[in-house]
Amino acid sequence: MDTTSGTLDEALERLHTTGPEFHGYLSNHGPMAVEALVRHGQDRTVHNWVDRYVGKLEGVPSAQSPVTDANWQQALGDPRRVTDWTTYMTRQVAERPWREVLAEWWPRLLPGIAGAATHPVIRVGHAVRTLLEQGEEEPRSAELAHALGYWAARHTTLPVTVRPTGTASPADALAALPRVADQRVAPLDGLAQLPKTEGWLAAAEAVNAPQTPDAARDELAALVRAATHRYLDYGHGSEVLLVHAATAPNAVLRTLPALPAELWAPSLDAAWAASAALTSVYSADEPLPPLQTGRVTPEEVFERATAHGDEHAIKFTDTALDVASWAPAGDERALAAALRSQELIRCARL
């Protein structure tokens, strides 16, 4: 095991002694943030970051009653059963190949992508990326089990069903979405306004509907790019919550290589619905002035995120660097969006 891999595994083991949430509803971002830090060469900072972060976390919640193959549907979406779910998923991953478990549970969990403001699917995406790219050591497969268990416990469907049938690009479709009336609310209260927001469903369904798995993958990447770029101008609507309009679909995109191709199009549909919903609930109504960044490299941008230290800034910068890597000449708007998130979140914390 190399030093970098050992750092990640040690950090995951530490974080697996804590619960997936704290203060009643806030998500534990530790596993996601440390995976991003290690991936971008900041492994030397990981343990100090965890030392600071774990102080606000809580212990693993008490178990209630076992989740089984026979009763899982009754336990779906019950946050009181999160430890029961983690135990069940840990057993599943221990007994079968993790890809097999993921392929079975992904379509079951996908309709509940909105749960906990999309944090569970984001956590799954980070776990899958590690398993695909860095190896299948036990702490990493255990992290996938924790992530799937958290998603099952927080499984929450949107209050409106979106069936894309149009031709608009993700960028144009995001721009056309109407905003909900009251944006100063928690995520569930914001999502509850969507059915009564005039024109929202028609605007959401106007996005292009790809006809092949490869086209669905490309459309998903276009969505991630569009949501990342949009944050640069409108992230001040909710500097923290709006990052998930980009990081959630990117988590789905990262997971596609581990899934059967027939699941790619449904994955796009779910990711689009979640991103569109978050955009309407939290985007500002007027854009910010352009951000003057000067010439910066992706490495410099992530170093700034590391120094910033906020878990959302780290995760959004990680996604922005993905977007920048897709363009042969780089993507200045994506890098600027990452710097914007660091600026907005820092100001919000002051």
C-alpha positions in Angstrom: 0.0 0.0 0.0 1.5 3.4 -0.9 1.5 6.3 1.5 -1.4 8.1 -0.3 -3.6 5.0 -0.3 -2.8 4.5 3.4 -3.7 8.0 4.2 -7.1 7.7 2.6 -7.9 4.3 4.2 -6.9 5.6 7.7 -9.1 8.6 7.3 -12.0 6.5 6.1 -11.6 4.2 9.1 -11.6 7.2 11.5 -14.7 8.7 9.9 -16.6 5.3 9.9 -16.7 5.6 13.7 -18.9 8.7 13.3 -22.5 9.0 12.1 -23.6 10.1 8.7 -25.2 13.2 10.1 -24.9 15.7 12.9 -27.0 18.4 14.6 -30.1 16.4 13.4 -29.8 16.8 9.7 -26.4 18.1 8.5 -24.5 15.6 6.4 -21.1 14.3 7.4 -18.9 15.4 4.4 -15.7 13.9 5.8 -15.4 10.8 3.5 -16.1 12.9 0.4 -13.7 15.7 1.3 -10.8 13.4 2.2 -11.2 11.4 -1.0 -11.0 14.7 -3.0 -8.0 15.9 -1.0 -6.1 12.7 -1.6 -7.0 12.5 -5.3 -5.6 16.0 -5.8 -2.3 15.4 -4.1 -3.2 17.0 -0.7 -2.8 13.8 1.3 -0.4 15.5 3.7 -3.3 17.7 4.8 -5.8 15.0 5.4 -5.3 14.0 9.0 -5.1 17.6 10.2 -8.3 18.3 8.3 -10.0 15.3 9.9 -8.8 16.4 13.3 -10.6 19.7 12.9 -13.7 18.2 11.3 -14.5 15.4 13.6 -15.0 17.8 16.5 -18.4 18.6 15.3 -19.5 15.1 14.3 -21.6 12.7 16.3 -21.3 9.0 17.1 -23.0 6.2 15.2 -26.7 6.2 15.9 -28.2 3.3 17.8 -29.5 0.4 15.8 -33.3 -0.1 15.7 -34.1 -3.4 14.0 -32.3 -5.3 11.2 -33.0 -4.5 7.6 -33.4 -7.8 5.7 -34.0 -8.9 2.1 -37.6 -9.3 3.1 -38.3 -6.0 4.8 -36.0 -3.4 3.1 -38.9 -1.7 1.3 -40.6 -0.9 4.6 -37.3 0.6 5.9 -36.6 2.7 2.8 -36.5 6.4 3.6 -36.5 6.0 7.4 -33.6 8.0 8.7 -34.0 6.4 12.1 -32.8 3.2 10.5 -29.6 4.5 9.1 -27.4 2.2 11.2 -29.6 -0.8 10.3 -29.1 0.1 6.7 -25.3 0.5 7.0 -25.1 -2.9 8.7 -27.2 -4.4 5.9 -25.2 -2.8 3.1 -21.9 -3.8 4.8 -23.0 -7.4 4.8 -24.1 -7.1 1.1 -20.7 -5.8 0.1 -18.8 -8.3 2.1 -20.7 -11.2 0.6 -20.9 -10.2 -3.1 -18.8 -8.1 -5.5 -19.4 -4.5 -4.9 -20.3 -3.8 -8.6 -23.0 -6.4 -8.3 -24.4 -4.8 -5.2 -24.3 -1.4 -6.7 -26.1 -2.5 -9.9 -28.8 -4.1 -7.8 -29.4 -1.1 -5.5 -28.8 1.8 -7.9 -32.2 1.6 -9.6 -33.9 1.1 -6.3 -32.2 4.2 -4.8 -32.2 6.4 -7.8 -35.8 7.7 -7.4 -34.7 9.0 -4.0 -31.8 11.0 -5.2 -33.1 14.2 -3.6 -32.7 12.8 -0.1 -30.6 14.8 2.3 -30.0 17.5 -0.4 -28.4 14.9 -2.6 -25.5 14.2 -0.2 -25.9 10.4 -0.2 -25.5 10.1 -4.0 -22.5 12.4 -3.9 -21.0 10.2 -1.2 -21.6 7.2 -3.4 -19.9 8.9 -6.3 -16.8 9.6 -4.4 -16.7 6.0 -3.1 -17.1 4.5 -6.6 -14.4 6.7 -8.0 -12.0 5.5 -5.5 -12.9 1.8 -6.0 -12.6 2.2 -9.8 -9.3 4.2 -9.8 -7.4 3.4 -6.6 -8.2 -0.2 -5.7 -10.7 -2.2 -3.6 -9.2 -2.2 -0.1 -11.6 -2.9 2.7 -12.0 0.7 4.0 -13.1 1.7 0.5 -15.7 -1.0 0.0 -16.9 -0.2 3.5 -17.3 3.4 2.5 -19.5 2.4 -0.4 -21.6 0.4 2.1 -21.9 3.4 4.4 -22.8 5.6 1.4 -25.5 3.3 0.1 -26.9 2.8 3.6 -27.1 6.5 4.1 -28.9 6.9 0.7 -31.4 4.2 1.6 -32.2 5.8 5.0 -32.6 9.3 3.5 -34.3 8.1 0.2 -36.6 11.0 -0.8 -38.5 11.4 -4.0 -39.2 14.8 -5.7 -42.8 15.9 -5.4 -43.0 16.1 -9.2 -42.1 13.6 -11.9 -39.9 14.9 -14.7 -39.9 13.2 -18.0 -37.5 15.0 -20.4 -39.0 15.1 -24.0 -37.5 18.3 -25.4 -34.4 19.5 -27.4 -32.9 22.1 -25.1 -29.3 21.8 -24.0 -28.8 21.5 -20.2 -27.3 25.1 -20.1 -30.4 26.5 -21.9 -32.8 24.4 -19.8 -31.2 25.5 -16.5 -31.4 29.1 -17.6 -35.1 28.8 -18.5 -36.2 27.3 -15.2 -38.5 29.5 -13.0 -37.5 30.1 -9.4 -39.7 29.1 -6.5 -41.5 31.8 -4.6 -39.7 31.4 -1.3 -36.0 30.5 -1.4 -35.2 31.1 2.2 -36.1 27.6 3.2 -34.7 24.2 3.9 -34.3 21.9 0.9 -37.5 19.9 1.6 -39.6 23.0 1.9 -38.1 24.4 -1.3 -38.7 21.2 -3.2 -42.3 21.2 -2.0 -42.9 24.4 -3.9 -42.1 22.9 -7.3 -45.5 21.5 -8.2 -47.1 25.0 -7.7 -44.4 26.9 -9.4 -45.9 28.0 -12.7 -44.1 26.7 -15.8 -41.6 24.7 -13.8 -42.5 21.2 -15.1 -42.7 22.3 -18.7 -39.3 24.0 -18.4 -37.7 21.0 -16.8 -39.1 18.6 -19.4 -37.8 20.8 -22.3 -34.3 19.4 -21.9 -32.9 17.1 -24.5 -33.7 13.4 -24.0 -30.8 11.3 -25.4 -31.5 8.0 -27.2 -28.4 6.0 -26.4 -26.3 5.3 -23.3 -23.3 7.1 -24.7 -25.4 10.1 -25.5 -26.8 10.0 -22.0 -23.3 10.1 -20.6 -22.4 13.0 -22.8 -25.6 14.9 -21.8 -24.8 14.2 -18.1 -21.3 15.8 -18.6 -22.9 18.8 -20.3 -25.2 19.1 -17.3 -22.3 19.1 -14.9 -20.5 21.7 -17.0 -23.6 23.9 -17.2 -24.3 23.8 -13.5 -20.7 24.5 -12.6 -20.6 27.5 -15.0 -23.9 28.7 -13.6 -22.6 28.8 -10.1 -20.1 31.5 -11.2 -22.9 33.9 -11.9 -25.7 32.8 -9.5 -24.1 30.9 -6.7 -24.8 33.8 -4.2 -28.4 32.6 -4.2 -27.2 29.9 -1.7 -23.5 29.6 -1.6 -23.5 26.2 0.0 -26.7 24.4 -1.2 -26.3 25.4 -4.9 -23.0 23.6 -5.2 -25.0 20.4 -5.2 -26.6 21.3 -8.5 -23.2 20.4 -10.0 -21.7 17.9 -7.6 -24.8 15.6 -7.5 -24.9 15.0 -11.3 -21.1 14.7 -11.3 -21.4 11.9 -8.7 -23.8 10.1 -11.0 -21.4 10.6 -13.9 -18.6 9.1 -11.9 -20.7 6.1 -11.1 -21.7 5.3 -14.7 -18.6 3.2 -15.6 -19.5 0.8 -12.8 -23.1 0.4 -13.9 -24.8 -1.5 -16.7 -25.3 0.7 -19.8 -29.1 0.3 -19.6 -29.0 2.3 -16.3 -27.2 5.3 -17.8 -30.3 7.1 -19.3 -32.4 6.7 -16.1 -29.4 8.0 -14.2 -29.3 11.1 -16.4 -33.0 11.7 -15.9 -32.7 11.5 -12.1 -29.6 13.7 -12.0 -31.3 16.3 -14.3 -34.4 16.4 -12.1 -32.4 16.9 -8.9 -30.1 19.5 -10.4 -33.0 21.4 -12.0 -34.9 21.4 -8.7 -31.9 22.7 -6.7 -31.4 25.4 -9.4 -34.9 26.6 -9.1 -34.9 26.6 -5.3 -31.6 28.3 -4.7 -30.4 30.3 -7.8 -30.2 34.1 -7.3 -32.4 36.2 -9.6 -29.6 38.5 -10.8 -26.0 37.5 -11.8 -22.9 38.7 -10.0 -20.3 40.9 -11.7 -17.5 39.0 -13.4 -14.8 37.5 -11.1 -11.3 38.7 -11.9 -9.1 35.7 -11.2 -6.0 36.3 -13.3 -4.2 33.2 -14.8 -4.5 30.3 -12.4 -3.8 26.6 -12.9 -6.1 23.8 -11.7 -3.5 22.8 -9.1 -3.4 26.4 -7.7 -7.2 26.4 -7.5 -7.3 23.2 -5.5 -4.5 24.4 -3.3 -6.7 27.4 -2.5 -9.6 25.1 -1.7 -7.4 23.1 0.6 -6.3 26.2 2.4 -9.9 27.4 2.6 -10.8 24.2 4.3 -14.6 24.2 3.9 -15.9 20.8 2.8 -18.3 22.3 0.2 -15.6 24.4 -1.3 -13.3 21.3 -1.6 -16.0 19.2 -3.2 -17.2 21.8 -5.6 -13.6 22.6 -6.6 -13.1 18.9 -7.2 -16.0 18.9 -9.6 -14.9 22.2 -11.3 -11.5 20.6 -11.9 -13.2 17.6 -13.6 -15.0 20.1 -15.9 -11.8 21.9 -16.7 -10.1 18.7 -17.6 -12.7 17.9 -20.2 -11.7 20.9 -22.4 -8.4 20.5 -24.3 -7.4 24.1 -23.6 -8.9 24.1 -20.1 -12.0 25.8 -18.9 -11.5 29.3 -17.3 -15.2 29.6 -16.3 -15.1 26.3 -14.4 -11.9 27.4 -12.5 -13.5 30.8 -11.8 -16.6 29.1 -10.5 -14.5 27.2 -8.0 -12.8 30.4 -6.9 -16.2 32.0 -6.6 -17.4 29.2 -4.3 -14.4 29.7 -2.1 -15.1 33.4 -1.9 -18.8 33.1 -1.3 -18.5 30.4 1.3 -15.7 32.3 3.1 -17.8 35.4 3.3 -20.8 33.4 4.6 -18.7 32.0 7.3 -17.5 35.4 8.6 
